[in-house]
Amino acid sequence: MQDRRQDHTKAAKFGAWRRVTSTFANPVHAGEMRRILLSTAKILISAALLYLALRKVDLTELLSRFTASSLFWIGMAISATFLQIFVGVLRWREVSAACGAPLELGRAMRYNVIGSFFNQTLPSAIGGDAVRLWLVARAGAGWRAATYSIFVDRAIGLVALAILIVASLPWSYRLITDPNGRSALLFVDFAALAGGIGFLIFGALKWRWLKTWWATHHIHACAVIANRVVFNRTRGPIVALLSLLVHVLAVVIAWCVVQSIAAPVSFAQVFLLVPPVMLITLMPISIAGWGVREASMSLAFGFAGLAANEGVNVSLLFGAVSFIVGAFGGLVWILSAEKAAQGSAQLGVPE
C-alpha cells in the first residue's frame, strides 16, 4: 500500500513537471509567460520607483497649493497635450506617406488619441504604438507599411530629441554644476544621438546582404525610409520642425504644471531639464514612464540646485495630465468605428 502511494506521488510530480516543461517548450505558451514576466517586472519597477519618489513629497502640502488658477493652468496643460498629439499626427502623416501607408488627417488624429489611452493602460512600453500599428494595418495599409511608419516616426522623434538636448548643452552645463549630473546628461544624450545617427548611416549603406538577411532586412528598410524622409528637400524641413515642436510642447506642458502649483522654477530651467528626463523616460522598463519619470525629474532638479520634491510634484502632475488625456482617448476608442467593427479581436501587443 505504501509503495502504491509513493508511486502515485511520483506520477503526480512527474505529470506536473511535464506540464511545466511543455509550457516553456511550446512557443506560444513561452511567449505568454515571457510577456507576463516582463509586465510584472515593469509594474514592480514602477511601484518601487514611485514609492522612493513619493517619500520626498508631502501630498497634503501639494494639495494645499491648488487654487482656482491651478485649474486654469491644468486646463492649459491638457490643451497643450492635445496640441502635441496633433503636431505628432502631422509628422506621422509625412512619414506614413513615405512608407506607403497614407493617412487622412482625421483618422490619424483619432488613432493617436486612442494610442494615448493604451499608452496609459497596457503594460508595455510601446502599448500605444502597437495599437496604432494594429489600427493602421487593419485599415488596409498592411502590417509591413504600418510597422515601418510607426518605427520610423519614433526613430526620427528620438533623433530630434537628442539633437535638441545637445544644442542646449552650453546652458545645461551652467545650470547643472554637479559632476555626476553632467556625466549622466552627457552619457544619456550622446548614447541616444549615436544610436540615431548610426541608424541613419545604416540606411545609407548599399551592401546587398543588408536587404536580404533576415536579421537586418526590416531594420535596413526602415533606415532607408528615414533617410528618404529626413533628407528630402520638401519633406525633411517640415518633419524636422514638427519633431522639435513636439518636444518643445512637452516643455510647455511641464511649465503649465509648474505654474499650477506656483513652483519656484523658471521657464528656462524647465526647458533645460525636461527634455533629458523625457529621453530617460523612453527606456522600456516601467508602465507609461511612471516611476522612471518621477525619479529622473527628482534627480534633475537636485542636480540643478532646485528642490528635489518639486521635481517629483511636477512629474506627478505631468503624468496626471497625460492620464486625463488618455482617459479621453479611451472614450474615443469606445465610440470609434474600429472598436465596433473589431471589438472581438484581440490586440497582440509586443513587448
C-alpha positions in Angstrom: 0.0 0.0 0.0 2.8 2.4 0.9 4.6 1.6 -2.4 1.5 2.2 -4.3 1.0 5.6 -2.6 4.7 6.5 -3.3 4.2 5.6 -7.0 1.1 7.7 -7.2 3.0 10.7 -5.7 5.9 10.3 -8.1 3.4 10.1 -11.0 1.7 13.3 -9.9 5.1 15.1 -9.6 6.1 13.8 -13.0 2.9 15.0 -14.5 3.2 18.5 -13.0 6.8 18.7 -14.2 5.7 17.6 -17.7 3.1 20.4 -17.7 5.7 23.0 -16.7 8.3 21.9 -19.2 5.7 21.7 -22.0 4.6 25.2 -21.2 8.1 26.5 -21.8 8.7 24.2 -24.7 5.6 25.5 -26.5 6.5 28.7 -28.3 3.0 30.2 -27.7 3.0 29.4 -24.0 6.6 30.5 -23.6 5.7 33.8 -25.3 2.8 34.4 -23.0 4.9 33.6 -20.0 7.6 35.9 -21.1 5.1 38.8 -21.6 3.6 38.1 -18.1 7.0 38.2 -16.5 8.1 41.4 -18.3 4.8 43.1 -17.5 5.2 42.1 -13.8 8.7 43.3 -13.7 7.7 46.7 -15.2 4.9 47.0 -12.7 7.3 46.3 -9.8 9.9 48.8 -11.1 7.2 51.5 -11.5 5.9 50.8 -8.0 9.3 50.8 -6.4 10.5 54.0 -8.1 7.2 55.7 -7.3 7.5 54.7 -3.6 11.0 56.1 -3.4 10.0 59.3 -5.2 6.8 59.8 -3.1 8.9 59.6 0.1 10.1 63.1 -0.8 6.6 64.6 -1.3 4.1 65.9 1.1 0.9 65.3 -0.7 -1.1 67.4 1.8 1.2 70.4 1.2 0.9 69.8 -2.6 -2.9 69.8 -2.5 -2.9 72.9 -0.4 -1.2 74.8 -3.2 -4.0 74.3 -5.6 -6.2 77.4 -6.2 -8.7 78.5 -8.8 -5.9 79.5 -11.1 -4.5 76.0 -10.8 -7.4 74.6 -12.7 -6.7 77.1 -15.5 -3.1 76.0 -15.8 -4.0 72.3 -15.7 -6.5 73.1 -18.5 -3.7 74.8 -20.4 -1.5 71.7 -19.9 -4.2 69.4 -21.2 -4.8 71.7 -24.2 -1.0 71.7 -24.9 -1.0 67.9 -24.7 -3.7 67.7 -27.4 -1.8 70.2 -29.5 1.3 68.0 -29.0 -0.7 64.9 -30.2 -1.9 66.9 -33.3 1.7 68.0 -34.2 2.8 64.4 -33.8 -0.1 63.4 -36.2 1.3 65.9 -38.8 4.7 64.3 -38.6 3.3 60.8 -38.6 1.4 61.5 -41.8 4.5 62.7 -43.6 6.4 59.5 -42.5 3.4 57.2 -43.3 3.2 58.6 -46.8 6.8 57.7 -47.4 6.1 54.2 -46.1 3.2 53.6 -48.5 0.6 54.0 -45.8 -1.0 57.4 -46.3 -3.4 58.5 -43.6 -6.3 61.0 -43.6 -5.8 63.8 -41.0 -9.0 62.8 -39.0 -8.1 59.1 -39.0 -4.5 59.8 -37.9 -5.6 62.1 -35.1 -8.2 59.5 -33.9 -5.5 56.8 -33.9 -3.1 58.9 -32.0 -5.6 59.9 -29.3 -6.6 56.3 -29.0 -2.9 55.4 -28.7 -2.6 57.9 -25.8 -5.2 55.8 -23.9 -3.4 52.5 -24.4 -0.1 54.1 -23.5 -1.6 54.6 -20.0 -3.3 51.2 -19.7 -1.3 48.5 -21.4 1.6 47.0 -19.5 4.0 47.7 -22.4 6.5 50.4 -23.2 5.0 50.7 -26.7 1.4 49.9 -26.0 0.0 52.9 -27.8 2.3 52.4 -30.8 1.3 48.7 -31.0 -2.4 49.7 -31.1 -1.8 52.4 -33.7 0.1 49.8 -35.8 -2.8 47.4 -35.4 -5.4 50.1 -36.4 -3.4 51.2 -39.5 -2.8 47.7 -40.7 -6.5 46.7 -40.2 -7.5 49.9 -42.2 -5.8 48.4 -45.3 -2.3 49.6 -45.2 -0.8 46.2 -44.4 1.3 45.1 -41.5 4.7 45.9 -43.1 3.8 49.5 -44.1 2.1 50.1 -40.7 5.1 48.8 -38.7 7.5 50.8 -40.8 5.6 54.0 -40.3 5.4 53.7 -36.5 9.1 52.6 -36.2 10.5 55.4 -38.4 8.3 58.0 -36.8 9.6 57.1 -33.4 13.2 56.9 -34.6 13.0 60.4 -36.1 11.5 61.8 -32.9 14.3 60.3 -30.8 17.0 61.8 -33.1 15.3 65.2 -32.8 15.1 65.0 -29.0 18.8 64.1 -28.8 19.7 67.0 -31.1 17.7 69.4 -29.0 19.5 68.3 -25.8 22.9 68.6 -27.5 22.1 72.1 -28.8 21.2 73.2 -25.2 24.3 71.7 -23.6 26.2 75.0 -23.1 23.3 76.3 -21.0 22.6 73.0 -19.3 26.2 73.0 -18.1 25.7 76.4 -16.5 22.6 75.1 -14.7 23.9 71.7 -13.7 27.1 72.1 -11.7 27.1 68.6 -10.1 29.8 66.5 -11.9 27.6 63.4 -11.6 24.7 65.2 -13.2 26.8 66.5 -16.0 28.2 63.0 -16.7 24.8 61.4 -16.7 23.5 64.0 -19.1 26.3 63.6 -21.5 26.1 59.8 -21.4 22.4 59.5 -22.0 22.2 62.2 -24.7 25.2 61.1 -26.7 24.2 57.5 -26.5 20.8 58.4 -28.0 22.4 60.7 -30.6 24.9 58.0 -31.6 22.1 55.5 -31.9 20.1 57.8 -34.1 23.0 58.8 -36.3 24.1 55.2 -36.6 20.5 54.3 -37.6 20.6 56.9 -40.5 24.1 55.8 -41.5 22.9 52.2 -41.6 20.2 53.2 -44.1 22.8 54.8 -46.3 24.8 51.5 -46.6 24.4 49.8 -50.0 25.6 46.3 -49.1 23.2 43.8 -50.8 23.2 41.4 -47.9 21.6 44.0 -45.6 18.5 43.9 -47.7 18.2 40.1 -47.8 19.5 38.8 -44.4 16.6 38.2 -42.0 18.3 39.9 -39.1 18.8 43.2 -41.0 16.2 43.3 -43.7 13.4 45.2 -41.9 15.7 47.5 -39.9 17.6 48.5 -43.0 14.4 49.1 -44.9 13.2 51.4 -42.0 16.6 53.2 -42.0 16.3 53.8 -45.8 12.9 55.3 -45.4 14.1 57.5 -42.5 16.9 58.9 -44.7 14.4 59.4 -47.5 12.2 61.5 -45.2 14.9 63.4 -43.3 17.0 64.4 -46.3 14.1 65.2 -48.6 14.2 68.9 -49.6 10.5 69.4 -49.2 9.5 66.9 -46.5 12.7 67.0 -44.4 12.5 70.5 -43.0 8.8 70.0 -42.3 9.4 66.8 -40.4 12.4 68.4 -38.5 10.3 71.4 -37.5 7.4 69.2 -36.3 9.7 66.9 -34.4 11.3 69.8 -32.5 7.9 71.3 -31.8 6.7 68.0 -30.3 9.4 68.2 -27.7 9.1 72.0 -27.1 5.4 71.3 -26.3 6.4 68.8 -23.7 8.3 71.7 -22.1 5.2 73.9 -22.3 3.1 71.2 -20.6 5.6 71.0 -17.8 5.7 74.7 -17.5 1.9 74.9 -17.2 2.1 72.3 -14.5 4.8 74.4 -12.7 2.5 77.4 -12.8 -0.4 75.4 -11.4 1.4 74.9 -8.1 3.5 78.1 -8.2 6.7 76.1 -8.1 9.8 78.3 -7.9 11.1 77.2 -11.3 11.8 79.4 -14.3 10.8 78.5 -17.9 14.5 78.4 -18.9 15.1 75.8 -16.2 12.1 73.7 -17.3 13.4 73.9 -20.9 16.8 72.6 -20.0 15.7 69.9 -17.5 12.6 68.3 -19.1 14.0 67.1 -22.4 16.7 64.9 -20.8 14.0 63.5 -18.4 11.8 62.7 -21.4 14.7 60.9 -23.1 15.3 58.8 -20.0 11.6 58.0 -19.7 11.7 56.4 -23.1 13.5 53.5 -21.6 11.1 50.5 -21.7 11.4 49.5 -18.0 8.2 50.8 -16.5 4.5 51.3 -17.1 3.8 54.5 -19.1 7.0 56.0 -17.7 5.6 56.1 -14.2 8.3 55.9 -11.6 11.2 56.5 -14.0 9.9 59.9 -14.8 9.5 60.9 -11.2 12.9 59.5 -10.1 14.6 61.2 -13.1 12.8 64.6 -12.5 13.8 64.4 -8.8 17.5 63.8 -9.7 17.4 66.5 -12.4 16.0 69.1 -10.1 18.5 68.2 -7.4 21.5 68.4 -9.8 20.3 71.8 -10.9 20.2 73.1 -7.3 16.4 73.0 -7.1 14.2 71.2 -4.6 14.0 67.6 -5.5 10.5 67.3 -4.1 9.4 70.0 -6.6 10.7 67.8 -9.4 8.5 64.9 -8.1 5.5 67.3 -7.8 5.9 68.5 -11.4 6.4 64.9 -12.7 3.3 63.6 -10.9 1.1 66.4 -12.3 2.6 65.9 -15.7 1.7 62.2 -15.5 -1.8 63.2 -14.3 -2.3 65.4 -17.3 -1.3 62.5 -19.6 -3.7 60.2 -17.8 -6.6 62.7 -18.3 -5.8 62.9 -22.0 -5.5 59.2 -22.1 -8.9 58.8 -20.5 -10.4 61.0 -23.3 -8.6 58.7 -25.7 -10.4 55.7 -24.1 -13.7 57.4 -24.7 -12.8 58.0 -28.3 -11.8 54.3 -28.6 -15.1 53.1 -27.1 -17.1 55.2 -29.5 -14.9 54.6 -32.5 -16.0 52.6 -35.6 -12.8 50.5 -35.2 -13.9 49.3 -31.8 -17.4 48.5 -33.1 -16.1 46.6 -36.1 -13.2 44.8 -34.3 -14.4 44.6 -30.8 -14.0 40.9 -30.6 -10.4 40.9 -32.0 -7.6 40.7 -29.5 -4.7 43.1 -29.6 -1.3 41.4 -29.8 0.9 44.0 -28.1 4.6 43.3 -28.4 7.0 44.0 -25.6 
